């Protein structure tokens, strides 16, 4: 076991200290420039359109989702333990400056996720009456590389459907047990039952669940965070200052004594940034692919909103609660990082809400994790359908595997399960980044096509739903 753990650690160092730092930021910068900085001009109009769609309830055919349902499912997956435990871990291990690099990765990630969504829309297929899509499909149909598509699918199933589920259940079990004194086994059984009931309902129940729970869940957490920040308003400016100072000179705020380098600060910021907003990972395109949008670019704009909500709002809320409340502890031992990071954030809320603070965070974390489990199951199942025909026995077997993973996750050491998640997610991201780079011309063409049609007041896209036969 120690040998396997050492191997995982080595893979993480190679991936996150070198390959993905340049790969994720690089593709984000490249697409941002190529698409003429869509972060500044496209998000607000898309947000206005999305709100209009919520007010005037949209209806879609069975086997599809409304754009808002697709966004909710994506945000359900994006907003999970990464936004609380992952963010707290990032600033505990990399200093407050890690938050700056997390926001930098999110800014450029908005262009990345736009590209993922439009490609997923263009290259999606229909299988047994349901739309399916994602990186495996735009790799196979766009790059004409079946081998790379299969590699991505296998990596995605393992990273999200198995290891990712373990991360979420591990965090829920530990947090609820600590806050409420409930035995871990009881939390595990309850979580397994709830997840099973949701998954049994298929795409329709997953979409409805995400559409209903995500806005409430996110709103409650943001409101609670704002209250804590206001209660510690005198610490707001020093907290913001520590983020910018720590981003470039971590030694100036204690990092030197703790051995934190700029590279480590960037590494933790990027790693947890990816885990929180998933831009470039290749996960959220699975939900955006099934959205019933007039034009792929419109769903791309909607996808950008997901990164903004996940990182710029929710992750920043976690950072500011920890820093402004005085809960931030730079001396957490590495071996206790994950568990201690959760307790650190609980202390931040407890500073304002007392005993209820820990319970509040535990409830938020439970809902965050639950929605992420549901979203990641949906993404992983899309790749099961890609590899194997979507027969009921196939998806039922996968549901059983997911529930087993959920149970096992509560029994694993928290630090190790996060290390394993970093490595599997990193491996999964590599073929997706390659595809985004090689298909970037098509992304630009789709955006230009949208602008031309907007100018002529006739926005449409000739979708061709096909089920190509595998050779």
Secondary structure, DSSP 8 states (H G I E B T S, - for coil): -HHHHHHHHHHHHHIIIIIHHHHHHHHHHHHHHHTT-HHHHTHHHHHHHHHHHHHTT----TT-B-HHHHHHHHHHHHSSHIIIIIHHHHHHHH-THHHHHHHHHHHHHHHHHHHHHHHHHHT-EEETTEEE-SHHHHHHHHS--HHHHHHHHHHHHHIIIIIIHHHHHHHHHHHHHHHH---HHHHHHHHHHHHHHHHTTHHHHHHHHHHHHHHHHHHHHHHHHHHHHHHTGGGHHHHHHHHHHHHH-GGGGTHHHHT--HHHHHHHHHHHHHHHH-TTTT-THHHHTTB--SSHHHHHHHHHHHHIIIIIIIIHHHHHHHHHHT---TT--GGGHHHHHHHHHHHHHHHHHTHHHHHHHHHHHHHHHHHHHHHHHHHHHHHHHHHS---HHHHHHHHHHHHHHHHHHTTS-HHHHHHHHHHHHHHHHHHHHHHHHHTHHHHHHHHHHHHHHHHTT--------------
